[in-house]
Amino acid sequence: MSGIDNGLLHIEGVSKQFGGLQALQDVGMTIPRGVIYGLIGPNGAGKTTLFNVITGLYQADAGRFFLEGRPYSPHAPHEVARAGIARTFQNIRLFDEMTALENVMVGRHVRTRTGVLGAVLRTPGARREEAAIRSRALELLEYVGVARYAHARARTLSYGDQRRLEIARALATEPRLLALDEPAAGMNATEKQNLRGLLDHIRNDGHTILLIEHDVKLVMGLCNQVTVLDYGKVIAQGTPAVVQKDTAVIEAYLGTGGTT
């Protein structure tokens, strides 16, 4: 199975049922390294369910997962983060009363080595590690373009800047795969254009991104490859140019496909 060897994340035969609803049925895809991989489909197609399965919020009823060629079991979000998959959510989930810097530092702590005792006693090693976390968090705030708000409470940032802050916090975990759940939701045209530039920048720096997004124009202009779901099944996969011409995709988006 060359996809397992060549892809960063390879999944096959993934299914998930909620009561009588078959949310996912025999879903498979391979995400290569260093790309932006789009996951799209009409409302209710199963995109968020698949996203939640990959990131450990839901447990699949069936299927196999491989991360960098090795079997991967997404059992819990904290285990997924340690494995190298970081995510954001459609609804912003920042610590509102913490500063932007503190929000990113929280994300970085998944890679810390200092134990509870060292942190409590403020050992020299713990202090050095804390300083390194702070330094890296500041770098990431600069990277996403919100460094000037480092010491501002997260809730005071604009909507677009909060989205950028979430991405910085996810990047702080040093992910092999950055999974973004509708990052452009609620953005105006200018914010979307700025987001596109940031995601381009992240990809060009060698990161791999899995992107769920309702803005099909953004997906088609940004992604290297796309998987389209409808009624929990894969109906098309390939480059944006190929997917846009697929009859099943056209029919799904004209309203003959799924519902949310």
N, C-alpha and C positions, 0 to 999 in steps of 0.2 A: 504494500500500500504506500505508494510514493508520497501521497498527500501527508501521511503521518510524519515521514522523514523531512519533507520540505517545508511544511507549514509551521507557523508559530503555534497556532491553535487548530486542531483538527477534531471535529465531532462527527459522529455517525449514529444513525438510528435513534435519535433523541425523541422521546415521546413524553407527554405530560397530560394528565387528565384531571379535571376538577369535577367530581360528581359525574354527571352525564355529559359534560362538555369535554371534547377532545381538543385541548388547546394547542398541542403540538403532536405531529404524527410523522415519525420516521424522518426527522430533519437531519441533514448532514451538510457540512461546509468546511472549507479549509481556508484559514486566514494566513496569507504569506507574511513574512517579516517585512517591516519597513513600508507598509501601505496604510491607506485609509480604506477600510472595508465597510461598506454601507449595508445596513439591514433595514429594508423598507417593506411596505405593504399597506393596504387599506386598513381602516380602523378595525380592531379586533382580529387581525391576521395572526397574532401570536408573537409579535416582535418583542414586547416587554416580557412575556413569559419566557421566551428563549433567553433573553438578556438576564433575567433573574435566575434562571437555571445555571447559566454559565458563571454567574457571580455568586452563587451559593445561597441566594435568598429562597429559592425553591429547589426541591430535590426532584430530579427526573425519575419517571417511572421506568424508563428503559434508555439505553444508549451508552456509547463509549466516548471518552474524552481523552485527548492527548495534548499536552503542552510541551512544545519543543521536543516532540517525539516520544515523550514518556507518558504513561498513564496518569491521568489527573482526575481527582475526585473532588468536585466542588461541593463539600459538605456544609461549610459555614463561611460567612463573609470574612471573618478574621483569618481563616485558613487560606482563603482565596487570595487575600491581600499579601500574605506571606509567600504564596506561590508565585506572585508576580502579576496579578490582575487587579487593577484599580478601577473604580467606577465613580461616575457622578450620577445624580438622579434628575428626573424631569422636574421635580419640585426642589428648589434650592434647599440644601440641608447644611447650612453653616451654623457655627456657634455664634449667635447674634451678638452676645455681650462680650465676646472675646475679640481681641484685635485681629486684623488680617494676618499679622505675623504669627500670633498664637495659633490661629486656625491651621496654618501650614505646618507649624511645629508639631501639632497633634498628629498630622499625617505622617510626619517623619519618624515618630516614635515606634512605628511598626518595625523599623530597622535597627532599633537600639539594642545594645548588649548589656547595659547596666541593669542589674536586678533591683528589686524593690528596696532591699537593704542598702545597697550603694546609693540609691536615689535619696533615701531618708537621711543617711549619714553624710551625704554630700562629699563623698570620697573624691580624691583628685581625679580618678578616672571618670567618675560621674560628671564632674564639672567640665572636664575636657569634652566629653561627649555632648553635653548640653550646649556648649559653645559651638561645637561643630554643627549641631542641629539648627541652632539659631542662624549661623552663617549660611547654611544651605537654604534655609527658608527664605532668607533675604534675597539670595540669588534667584530663587524661583519666583518671588514676587516681581523682581526686575524682569525676569524672562517673560512673564505673561503681561507685563505692562501696568502693574498696580503698586509698584514699590513706594510711590509717594503716599500711599494709604497704609503703610506698614503698621502704624501705631493707632490707626482709627478703628473703631468698633465695626465689625463686619456689617451690621445692620445699617450703617450710615453710607455704605458704598452704593453706587448706582446699580441698577439691575444687571447691566452688562458687565460691570466690574465684579459683581458678586459671582457671576458665571466664570469669569476668569480666575477669581480666587479659588473656586471649587476645583478648577483644573490644576492650579498650582498645588493645592493640597493633595490631589490624586497623584501628581507627578512626584511629590515628596516621598511616596512609598517606593520609588524606583521601580515602576511597573515594567514588565515585559509587554503587557497589553494594556492600553488605556481605553476603557470602555465608557463611552459618553452617551447618556440617555437624553436625547433631544436637547442638546446644548443651546440651540437657537430658538427654543420655544419662548415666546413673549418678547423677542428682540425686534427692534425696528430695523430698517434697511441698513443704516449706518453700522449698527452694532453687529448685524449679521456679516457685513463685509469685513469688519475688524476681526470677528471670530474666524472667518475663513482664512484670513491672513495668519492668525495664530496657529490654526490647525495645520496649515501648509508648513509653517515654520517647525512645528513639532515633528511632522513627518520627515521633513528634510534633515532633521537632526538624528534620524534613524529610529524614531519611535514607531510603534505599530498602534493603530487606532481602530476600534470597532465603534461604529457610529449608527445609532438609531436616530432618524430625523424625519419629520413629516414634510419638511420643505424639500420636495423632490428636486427642484432646480438646484438647490445648494448641494444635495447629494450627488447629482449627476455632474456638477461642475467641479467637485472636490475629490470624489472617491476613485480609487483605482479599480476596484471590483465591487460588485453588488450582489446580494442575495435578496430575492423577493419572496415574501410569504403571503399566503392567502388561505384562510380557514385552517391555519396550523400546518400547512404543507408548503414545501418549496415549489414555486411555480416557474422560477427562472433564476439563473445565475450567470455571471459573466461581467464583462466590462460595461460601463454605462451605455455606450453606443449600442451594444448588442441587446441589453435588457430593455432599452427604450423602444426597440422595434418588435419585441416579443408580443405575439397576439394575446397570450394569456395575461400578460401584465397590462396591456391596454384595456382589455375587458374588465379586469379587476378594478382599475382606477376609473372606469366609466360607470361603475356602480353595480356590476354584475358579480362582484366578489364578496368579501366578508364584511362583517359589521363589528363594532367594538363591543 
